[in-house]
Every structure is written in C-alpha cells, then in structure tokens.
Amino acid sequence: MRRLGHSSPAAALLYQHAADDRDADIARALDAMLGAASGSPDDVPGQDE
C-alpha cells in the first residue's frame, strides 16, 4: 500500500492485482540482472520469454 501510494486499504485492494503482476516483473528483471552479473547464461530452463 505504501509503495504504491494508496491512502486507504480499500484503494489498495482495488489495485492489488496490478501490484502482484508488477512484483513478478520486478523479480524477473532482478533475476536477469543477477544472472548477467554472475556470467550465467540468459536461458533459464522452464522460463519462456
């Protein structure tokens, strides 16, 4: 709720699905960045682009 700037729990619930989707996007981006930094190949089994 705080991260997205919602002023009430009701407002946060309206947009919760968007935050869940965004959290998954952020996790994938961080994983890609860590993979690149460690020299791992970009292709991770089980992940489709």
FILO-502470 format. One record per atom (N, C-alpha, C, O, CB): residue in three letters; x, y, z. Coordinates in steps of 0.1 Angstrom, whole numbers, padded with zeros to 4 digits, always signed. Glycine has a CB too. Layout:
// FILO-502470
alaXYZ ...
END
This chain:
// FILO-502470
met+0008-0012+0000 met+0000+0000+0000 met+0009+0013+0000 met+0006+0022-0008 met-0009+0000+0012 arg+0019+0013+0008 arg+0028+0024+0009 arg+0036+0026-0003 arg+0037+0037-0008 arg+0037+0022+0021 arg+0041+0015-0009 arg+0049+0016-0021 arg+0041+0022-0033 arg+0047+0030-0041 arg+0054+0002-0025 leu+0028+0019-0034 leu+0020+0024-0045 leu+0013+0037-0042 leu+0007+0043-0051 leu+0010+0014-0049 gly+0014+0042-0029 gly+0009+0055-0026 gly-0006+0055-0023 gly-0012+0066-0024 gly+0012+0064-0037 his-0012+0044-0020 his-0026+0043-0017 his-0029+0049-0003 his-0021+0046+0007 his-0032+0029-0018 ser-0039+0057-0002 ser-0042+0063+0011 ser-0051+0055+0020 ser-0052+0058+0032 ser-0049+0076+0008 ser-0057+0044+0015 ser-0066+0036+0023 ser-0065+0021+0019 ser-0061+0018+0008 ser-0080+0041+0022 pro-0068+0012+0028 pro-0068-0002+0025 pro-0077-0005+0013 pro-0075-0014+0005 pro-0071-0010+0037 ala-0089+0002+0013 ala-0098-0001+0002 ala-0092+0003-0012 ala-0094-0005-0021 ala-0111+0008+0004 ala-0085+0014-0012 ala-0078+0017-0025 ala-0068+0007-0029 ala-0066+0003-0040 ala-0072+0031-0024 ala-0060+0002-0019 ala-0050-0008-0021 ala-0056-0021-0026 ala-0050-0027-0035 ala-0042-0011-0008 leu-0067-0025-0021 leu-0074-0037-0026 leu-0079-0036-0040 leu-0078-0046-0048 leu-0086-0041-0017 leu-0083-0024-0044 leu-0087-0023-0058 leu-0076-0025-0068 leu-0078-0031-0079 leu-0092-0008-0060 tyr-0064-0022-0064 tyr-0052-0023-0074 tyr-0042-0034-0070 tyr-0031-0035-0075 tyr-0045-0010-0074 gln-0046-0043-0061 gln-0037-0053-0056 gln-0032-0062-0067 gln-0021-0066-0068 gln-0044-0062-0045 his-0041-0066-0077 his-0037-0075-0088 his-0026-0068-0096 his-0017-0075-0101 his-0049-0078-0096 ala-0027-0055-0098 ala-0016-0048-0105 ala-0003-0049-0098 ala+0008-0051-0105 ala-0020-0034-0108 ala-0003-0048-0085 ala+0009-0049-0077 ala+0015-0063-0078 ala+0027-0064-0079 ala+0007-0045-0063 asp+0007-0073-0077 asp+0012-0087-0078 asp+0018-0089-0092 asp+0029-0095-0092 asp+0000-0097-0076 asp+0012-0084-0102 asp+0018-0086-0116 asp+0032-0078-0116 asp+0041-0083-0122 asp+0009-0081-0127 arg+0032-0067-0111 arg+0044-0059-0111 arg+0055-0065-0103 arg+0067-0065-0107 arg+0042-0044-0106 asp+0052-0071-0091 asp+0062-0078-0083 asp+0068-0089-0091 asp+0080-0091-0090 asp+0055-0083-0070 ala+0060-0096-0099 ala+0066-0107-0107 ala+0075-0102-0118 ala+0086-0107-0120 ala+0055-0115-0114 asp+0071-0090-0124 asp+0080-0084-0134 asp+0093-0080-0128 asp+0104-0081-0133 asp+0073-0072-0140 ile+0093-0074-0116 ile+0105-0069-0109 ile+0114-0081-0105 ile+0126-0080-0107 ile+0101-0061-0096 ala+0108-0092-0101 ala+0115-0104-0097 ala+0123-0109-0109 ala+0134-0113-0108 ala+0106-0114-0091 arg+0116-0110-0121 arg+0122-0115-0133 arg+0134-0106-0137 arg+0144-0110-0141 arg+0112-0116-0144 ala+0132-0093-0136 ala+0142-0083-0140 ala+0154-0085-0131 ala+0166-0084-0136 ala+0137-0069-0140 leu+0152-0086-0118 leu+0163-0087-0109 leu+0170-0101-0111 leu+0183-0101-0110 leu+0158-0087-0094 asp+0163-0111-0114 asp+0169-0124-0117 asp+0178-0123-0130 asp+0189-0128-0130 asp+0158-0135-0119 ala+0173-0116-0140 ala+0181-0114-0152 ala+0194-0106-0149 ala+0205-0109-0154 ala+0173-0107-0163 met+0192-0095-0141 met+0204-0087-0137 met+0214-0095-0130 met+0226-0094-0132 met+0200-0075-0129 leu+0210-0103-0120 leu+0219-0111-0112 leu+0226-0122-0121 leu+0238-0125-0119 leu+0212-0118-0101 gly+0218-0128-0130 gly+0224-0138-0139 gly+0235-0131-0148 gly+0245-0138-0151 gly+0213-0144-0148 ala+0232-0119-0153 ala+0242-0112-0161 ala+0254-0109-0153 ala+0266-0110-0159 ala+0236-0100-0168 ala+0253-0105-0141 ala+0264-0101-0133 ala+0273-0113-0129 ala+0285-0112-0127 ala+0259-0094-0120 ser+0266-0125-0128 ser+0274-0137-0124 ser+0279-0144-0136 ser+0287-0154-0135 ser+0265-0146-0116 gly+0276-0140-0148 gly+0281-0146-0160 gly+0273-0158-0164 gly+0277-0166-0173 gly+0295-0150-0158 ser+0261-0160-0158 ser+0253-0172-0161 ser+0246-0169-0175 ser+0244-0157-0179 ser+0242-0174-0151 pro+0243-0180-0182 pro+0236-0178-0195 pro+0222-0172-0193 pro+0216-0174-0182 pro+0235-0191-0203 asp+0217-0165-0202 asp+0204-0159-0201 asp+0193-0169-0201 asp+0182-0167-0196 asp+0202-0149-0212 asp+0195-0180-0208 asp+0184-0190-0209 asp+0183-0198-0196 asp+0193-0206-0193 asp+0187-0199-0221 val+0172-0197-0190 val+0170-0204-0177 val+0159-0214-0180 val+0148-0211-0185 val+0165-0194-0166 pro+0162-0227-0178 pro+0152-0237-0181 pro+0139-0235-0174 pro+0139-0231-0162 pro+0157-0251-0177 gly+0128-0237-0181 gly+0115-0235-0176 gly+0109-0221-0176 gly+0098-0219-0172 gly+0115-0239-0162 gln+0117-0212-0182 gln+0112-0198-0183 gln+0110-0195-0198 gln+0119-0196-0206 gln+0121-0188-0177 asp+0098-0190-0201 asp+0095-0186-0215 asp+0096-0171-0216 asp+0092-0164-0206 asp+0081-0191-0220 glu+0100-0165-0227 glu+0101-0151-0228 glu+0088-0146-0236 glu+0087-0134-0238 glu+0113-0146-0235 
END
